[in-house]
């Protein structure tokens, strides 16, 4: 299958004991610890939780949230529209940037409160903030545009 995350499209094939990502073999083992699933990827352990909405999967891994979308060959990857989207429904607690600000990949742009926890929404790439779609305190649905990065 082809999946997209952060503006990048990857070919992924799940296999016994691992996966092939863009043709490269990655070993994956899975176990459960409490409410979290533990993934061991190439010898590194990660606590993971996931939720799915239609063709979108939202994965919490080691404190970061990632959005994955299944992509057909003719479709555009998310991120092509330059929007950073809400990984789940919640309330905007803090917006840490303004239109015109330069941002670096991984920089926290918005803090979203969801499921009684605060989630740091990070820039998927370097760029400049074009637009902030919501104000602090507003409720947003999963997939809602939060910040447009150019």
C-alpha positions as CSV (number, residue, x, y, z in Angstrom):
1,X,0.0,0.0,0.0
2,X,1.0,3.6,-0.4
3,X,0.7,5.8,2.7
4,X,1.4,9.5,3.3
5,X,2.5,11.3,6.4
6,X,4.0,14.8,6.7
7,X,3.9,15.4,3.0
8,X,5.9,12.2,2.2
9,X,4.5,9.2,0.4
10,X,5.9,5.7,1.1
11,X,5.3,2.3,-0.3
12,X,4.7,-0.1,2.6
13,X,4.3,-3.9,2.5
14,X,3.6,-5.7,5.7
15,X,5.4,-9.1,6.1
16,X,5.8,-11.7,8.8
17,X,8.0,-10.2,11.5
18,X,8.4,-6.8,9.8
19,X,7.7,-4.6,6.8
20,X,9.3,-3.3,3.6
21,X,9.3,0.5,3.4
22,X,10.2,1.7,0.0
23,X,11.8,-1.7,-0.6
24,X,14.0,-1.6,2.6
25,X,13.3,-4.4,5.2
26,X,12.5,-3.2,8.7
27,X,12.1,-5.7,11.6
28,X,9.0,-5.1,13.7
29,X,7.8,-6.9,16.9
30,X,4.7,-6.0,18.8
31,X,3.5,-6.6,22.4
32,X,1.0,-5.0,24.8
33,X,1.9,-3.2,28.0
34,X,-1.1,-1.9,29.9
35,X,-3.2,0.2,27.5
36,X,-0.3,0.9,25.1
37,X,1.1,-1.3,22.4
38,X,4.9,-1.6,22.4
39,X,6.5,-1.7,19.0
40,X,10.1,-2.8,18.7
41,X,11.4,-1.5,15.4
42,X,14.9,-2.5,14.4
43,X,15.7,-3.1,18.1
44,X,14.2,0.2,19.4
45,X,11.1,0.1,21.6
46,X,8.3,2.6,21.2
47,X,5.0,3.0,23.1
48,X,2.2,3.4,20.5
49,X,-1.5,4.1,20.5
50,X,-3.6,4.5,17.3
51,X,-7.0,5.7,16.2
52,X,-8.6,5.5,12.8
53,X,-11.1,7.7,11.0
54,X,-12.0,6.5,7.5
55,X,-8.8,6.4,5.5
56,X,-6.8,8.3,8.1
57,X,-4.9,6.7,11.0
58,X,-3.6,8.8,13.9
59,X,-0.7,7.3,15.7
60,X,0.7,8.5,19.0
61,X,4.3,7.4,19.4
62,X,6.7,8.4,22.2
63,X,4.8,11.7,22.8
64,X,4.3,12.7,19.1
65,X,1.2,12.3,17.0
66,X,1.4,11.3,13.4
67,X,-1.3,11.2,10.7
68,X,-1.2,8.6,8.0
69,X,-3.4,8.4,5.0
70,X,-3.7,5.7,2.4
71,X,-2.8,7.2,-1.0
72,X,-3.7,6.1,-4.5
73,X,-1.2,6.7,-7.3
74,X,-3.1,9.7,-8.7
75,X,-4.0,11.2,-5.3
76,X,-2.1,14.0,-3.6
77,X,-0.5,13.4,-0.3
78,X,-1.7,15.3,2.8
79,X,0.6,18.2,3.4
80,X,0.6,19.1,-0.4
81,X,-2.1,21.6,0.6
82,X,0.3,23.0,3.2
83,X,-2.1,22.4,6.1
84,X,-1.2,21.0,9.4
85,X,-4.3,19.2,10.6
86,X,-5.8,18.1,14.0
87,X,-5.0,14.5,14.6
88,X,-8.2,14.1,16.7
89,X,-11.1,16.2,18.0
90,X,-10.2,18.6,20.8
91,X,-9.8,22.2,22.0
92,X,-6.9,24.5,20.9
93,X,-5.2,25.3,24.2
94,X,-2.2,27.4,22.9
95,X,-1.0,28.6,19.6
96,X,2.7,29.2,19.8
97,X,3.2,30.9,16.4
98,X,1.8,33.7,14.3
99,X,1.3,34.2,10.6
100,X,4.7,35.1,9.0
101,X,6.8,33.2,11.6
102,X,9.5,30.9,10.3
103,X,9.2,27.4,11.7
104,X,11.5,24.4,11.8
105,X,10.6,20.8,11.4
106,X,9.6,19.4,14.7
107,X,8.8,22.8,16.3
108,X,5.7,22.8,18.4
109,X,3.1,25.1,16.7
110,X,-0.1,24.3,18.6
111,X,-1.1,22.6,21.8
112,X,-4.3,20.6,21.4
113,X,-6.2,19.3,24.4
114,X,-7.9,15.9,23.6
115,X,-8.8,13.0,25.8
116,X,-7.9,15.0,28.9
117,X,-4.3,15.3,27.7
118,X,-2.3,18.0,25.9
119,X,-0.8,17.1,22.6
120,X,2.0,19.0,21.0
121,X,1.3,19.5,17.3
122,X,4.6,19.9,15.5
123,X,5.7,21.3,12.2
124,X,6.2,18.5,9.6
125,X,8.8,20.5,7.8
126,X,10.6,23.8,7.7
127,X,8.6,26.7,6.3
128,X,6.7,29.9,7.0
129,X,3.3,30.1,8.7
130,X,0.9,31.4,6.2
131,X,-2.3,31.2,8.2
132,X,-3.6,30.2,11.6
133,X,-7.0,28.6,11.1
134,X,-8.4,28.7,14.7
135,X,-8.1,30.7,17.9
136,X,-7.1,29.5,21.4
137,X,-10.1,27.9,23.1
138,X,-11.9,26.8,19.9
139,X,-13.1,23.2,19.5
140,X,-11.8,21.4,16.3
141,X,-12.8,18.1,14.7
142,X,-10.3,15.5,13.6
143,X,-8.7,16.5,10.3
144,X,-9.5,20.2,10.7
145,X,-6.8,22.5,9.3
146,X,-4.9,24.2,12.2
147,X,-1.9,25.9,10.6
148,X,-1.0,26.5,6.9
149,X,2.7,26.3,6.3
150,X,4.3,27.6,3.1
